[in-house]
Amino acid sequence: MNRVYIKTYGCQMNERDSEAVSSKLRARGYSIVYDEKTADIVLLNTCSVRDQAEQKAIGKAGYLASRKKKNPNFVFGIMGCMAQNHGEDLLDRLPDLDLIVGTQKIHRIPDHLDNLASTITGLGPSPQTVIDLGDEQDSQNEIREHTPDQLKVSAFVSIMQGCNMNCAFCIVPKTRGEERYRPIEHIVAEVEELVSTGTREVTLLGQIVNAYGRGQIPYSKGKSPFVQLLEAVHEVNSLERIRFTSPHPVGYGKDLVNAYRELPKLCEYAHLPVQSGSNRILKAMNRPYTKEKFLRIVDSLRESVPDIHLSTDIIVGFPGETENDFEQTKTLFEDVGFEMAFIFKYSIRTGTKAADMADQIPRETKEARNQGLLRILEKSSLRRNESLVGTSQQVLVEGPARKGEGKYIGRTCGFRKVIFPGSKRMVGQLLDVKIEEATVTVLHGIPVLTEQTLEELSSVN
C-alpha cells in the first residue's frame, strides 16, 4: 500500500504544499502516481477561499468514500485549508475519512500514513481517523523539498506562511494562521539548489508575499525585508527571472517600486489585488487603502517601468455593494487597463466578518457584474496583446504546447503566453520570438534564430 495520488485545489501555495508532501513521501518510500485509479492512497489538498472549491473537494471525497466501502484497505484523506477550517466536523459528512491534516502539519503526513498502514495490515490496533490540526512552530521551514526527478524551468518557492491582514471576506488567517517567515539564507539556498538542476525562473510565494519579514527583520538602508530578499535571490548565478505572488497593494513601497527598475531579473509584471474601486466598499472589506492611493501605486510602477504588465483581483457583489459602488469599480478597472485579472463573485465564508453583514447581494446581480468586468478585461487584454504584434519578445521556453505538433510554449517577462514552432533543446532557454498574431490570452510567433542563439542551443544536451 504505497501508491499515492494527490489532487490539489486552489492557489499556487497549495500546489507548492502538494509538491513538498510528494517529495517527503517519495523519500519515505512511497510512489507518487498520476492516475487516481491506480492509487492505494488519495489525498485531497483543499481550498476554503471560495465555496466552489470546497464543494468540489467534498464531492470528490464522497466519491472516494464509496470506493473505500468496496475496498476497506483503500486510504483517503483531506489536507490543507478545508481540513483546517472544518476539522472534525468533516466526519459528519464523511465518516470514512482516514486522515484530516491542517495547514501547519502537512509535513507529518508520511508519519500518519505509516501509522495507518500498520493498522490496516493488522500490525496495530484497529484504524481510527487521524486528525492533526494544531499549530506548529517553524512549520514554514518545512515547505522546502522539490520533486528531484522533474525538470522545473519555473518553480515556486514558499517564503512564508500565514496572514495578518484580516480582510472581512477572507478565511485565510483562520486556515493559515499568523505570518511566519523563513530566513533569507534558507530561501536563497533553496533557489540555488533549484537552479543547479535547471530551474531558470522562481516565483516567491506568500499569502501576503511583500509583507515578508515585517516586525522581525529590520529595514536595511531604507529597504524592506522583502526587497532585501529580492536582492539576495537576484544574486543567484544562472537564475534568469524572479516573480512573486500574492502581494498586497500596501506592500508596494518606494523601495519595491524602485526594485523593478534596479533588479533586471525581477520581471516587469505586478499583481495588484484592488478588490473594489469604491472607497466605501474597501473600508467595509477592511482593506487599508483608498482607490486614490491605489492609483498612485499604479502610477509609480508605470513611472518606474513604463511597459509593466498589471493584473488584479476583484470581488463583485460584496455585501452592500450598490450599483454606484460597482460603477466605480468598472471605472477604475477600465482606467488602469488591467490585462489579466481574477474576478470573483463574493461567496459567504463562515467565520469571516463579511458573512454576518446585512444586504447580501443576489446571485443574479453578482453574475451580471462579473460578466460586465469580464467583457472589459477581454477588450483590455486583447488590446495589450495586439500592441505586441510585430515586436520581438524574450520568452522562457517551458515545454511542448498542448496543441499543435512541433509547437512549444513559453512566457514573456510580462507573463504572457507565447506559442511558437520549436524543439526540445529549446526548453529552459531564453529565446527571442517575433510576435505575429495575438488573441485575448495567447501570443503566436516565430523564433528569431540568430547565429548566437543557434550556437547557444547547439550546446544544450
Sequence and secondary structure as in RCSB ss.txt:
>XXXX:A:sequence
MNRVYIKTYGCQMNERDSEAVSSKLRARGYSIVYDEKTADIVLLNTCSVRDQAEQKAIGKAGYLASRKKKNPNFV
FGIMGCMAQNHGEDLLDRLPDLDLIVGTQKIHRIPDHLDNLASTITGLGPSPQTVIDLGDEQDSQNEIREHTPDQ
LKVSAFVSIMQGCNMNCAFCIVPKTRGEERYRPIEHIVAEVEELVSTGTREVTLLGQIVNAYGRGQIPYSKGKSP
FVQLLEAVHEVNSLERIRFTSPHPVGYGKDLVNAYRELPKLCEYAHLPVQSGSNRILKAMNRPYTKEKFLRIVDS
LRESVPDIHLSTDIIVGFPGETENDFEQTKTLFEDVGFEMAFIFKYSIRTGTKAADMADQIPRETKEARNQGLLR
ILEKSSLRRNESLVGTSQQVLVEGPARKGEGKYIGRTCGFRKVIFPGSKRMVGQLLDVKIEEATVTVLHGIPVLT
EQTLEELSSVN
>XXXX:A:secstr
  EEEEEE SSHHHHHHHHHHHHHHHHTT EE S GGG SEEEEEE  SSHHHHHHHHHHHHHHHHHHHH TT E
EEEEEHHHHHHGGGHHHH TT  EEE TT GGGHHHHHHHHHHHHTTSSS    EEE    TTGGGGTT   TTS
  SEEEEE EE      TT  HHHHH S EE  HHHHHHHHHHHHHTT  EEEEE TTGGGTTTTTS  BTTB H
HHHHHHHHHTSTT  EEEEE   GGG  HHHHHHHHH TTB SEEE   B S HHHHHHTT S  HHHHHHHHHH
HHHH TT EEEEEEEES TT  HHHHHHHHHHHHHHT SEEEEEE    TTSGGGG S    HHHHHHHHHHHHH
HHHHHHHHHHHHTTTSEEEEEEEEE SSSTTEEEEEETT  EEEEE  GGGTT EEEEEEEEE SSEEEEEE   
HHHHHHHHT  
